[in-house]
């Protein structure tokens, strides 16, 4: 049975992610907030809604950032969801300029088109750019559910698994080795999102 830890760093949507994973079966899933516990799990999910700066302050003050780096070096998979994906990058310009975990090269910026409704909220399609085990069984132009005002500009194309367009293209799903990120909420994205979560559960790196 695969053991998965969902990191609690004072943000929302924890229970919905846990419930979605539990319903897929064959997993032991816990919500944890202790850096010392991270190493004992097979996989980590970094969920998130809320402010980038507050999230990073919590990760650093509780030494979760250091524990995550050690976990990644083992080669075991980690998945960042929404804000959790954004935290994987170098920095964010949300209410100032704030350093992220710096695992994947790129930055987090705000949608600029004044005619767009912000946040980008609702269903939108993804354009798959390269194959990945995380996307097994997904077709191009599948719909996923998004809620975000800031988006990721990944620096390197090799890290971009899929893009989405909302006034402009942005990185919707990313990967660097055993580190994955998804801007949408797979737990709210019906069968397509559940496929992604199930693929993550079954990932072998």
N, C-alpha and C positions, 0 to 999 in steps of 0.2 A: 504493500500500500504506500502510495506517495504521500509524504508529509509536506505540507505547504504552510508557510507563515505569512499572514497579512499584517503588515506593519501599521501600528496605530501611532500616529504622531499628531494627535489632536486635530484630525480632519474627519470629514464625513464619509458616507457611502461604504463603510466597513461591512456592515451586516448584509447588505445587498450583494456584495462581492462574495462573501463567505457562503451565503445561501445558494448562489448560483453554482459555486464550485461543489458544494456538498451534494446538490441535486444531480451533478454529473457522476457522482459515485467514485469508488476506489481511491478515496483521498482521506487523509487526516488533516484537517485545516483548523488552524488556531489564529486568533488575533493576539498579537504580542506587542509590547512596548519596551521590552528589555533587550538591550544590545547584546547581552551575554547569551541570550537564547537563540540568536539568529543562526549560529553555526550548526546547530543540531538538525536543521531542516533540510529537505531535499531541494526545495524551491522557495523563492521569496516573491511576494507581490507587494509593490509599493503603490498603493492606491492614492486617491487624493482629489479633493475639491478645496478651494480656498486660496490663500495668498502665498505666493512663492517665498517671500522673505520670512514669514512666520514659520513655514514648513522647514526651511533650511536652518533657522535658528534652533528649532526643536531637535532636528537631526544632529546638529553639532553639539548642543548642550547636553544631550544624552548619549553622545559618542556612537550614535547609530550610523553616522556616515563612515566612521572607521570600520565598524563591524561589517557594513555592506561591502566595502572595498576588499576586505579579507575574504568575504563570502564569494565575491566575483572571481578572485584569484584561484579559487578551488575549481572553477569551471562549471559550477552548478548554475542553473538558469534563474534569472530575475526578470520580472515583468513590471514596468511602470505604467500606470493607467492615469490618463488625463494629467492632472498636476504632477502625479508620480512620474510620468514620462518626461515632463518639462524639467523636473529636478535632475534628470540624468545629464543634462547639457551644461555647457560652460557658464552661461549667465542668463539672467532675465532682466528685461527693462520694465517689469511690472512695478509701478509706484517707486521708481528709482532704478538703480542698477545694482544687482545682487548676484553674487557668485553661486553657481550650482555645484553639483557633484563633479562635473567635468569628466564624466565617463565617455560621453559621445560629444564630438566637436559640433558646435553650433550655438545658437542663441534663441531666446524666446522674446518675441516682439508682439505688438498690438496690431490688430486689424486697422488699416488706415482709411479704407474707403468710407467716406461720410454717408454714402447712401445705403450702406449695409446696416442691418439690425445687429446690434451687439448686446449680448453675446451671440455667437453663432450657436443656435439652439435648434435641435431637431434632427431629422434624418437626412443624410447626405451619402453620396456614393464615393467609393474609393477606386482609385486607378492603380492596380498592382503593377509595380515596376520590376520586381524580381522575385524569384521563388524563395520560399523559406518554409521550414517545417511548421512554423507558427501559422501559416496560411493554407495548410493542406485542406483541400475540399472547398475552398472559397473560389468563387468565380469573380472575374473582373466586374466592376460596377455594382458590387453588393452594397446594400444600404447598411450604415451603422449610425448609432445615435450619438450626437455631439452636444456638448455644453461647454463653451470656452470663449473668452474674450481675447486671449493671447494665443499665439501659435508658434510652433517650432520651425526655425530655418536651419535644417541640418547642413553642415558645411560640405560634407562629402556625399556624392551620389550613392556610393557603395553602402552607405548606412540606411538608405531610404528603401523600404520594402513597398510602400504604397503612399500615394499622395491623395489629397482631397482638394477641391476647389471651392472657395467661398470668397468671391471677388478676386482672389489670387490663389495660386497653388501653395499648399503648405504640406509639411511632412506629417502624414497621418499615422503611419506605422513604421517603426525603425528597428534596426538591429545592429549591434556591434558584438560579434562573437556570441557569448552566452547572455548578453544583455539585450532585452527587448523593451520597446515602448509603444503604446497605442494611445492616440489622443482621444478617441471616442470612448464611450463606456460600454465595454462588451457585455457587462451584466445587464444592460438595458437595451441591448441590440438584437433581441430575439434570437432566432436560430443561427444567424451569422456570427453574432457575438459569442454564443455558446460554443460554436465550432472553434473559435480562437482560444477560448478558455480551455476547452477539452484538448486542443493541440498542445497548449502549454503544459497541462497536466501530464501528457504523454511524451513530452520532449525528452530525448536522450541526446546529450551533447557529446 
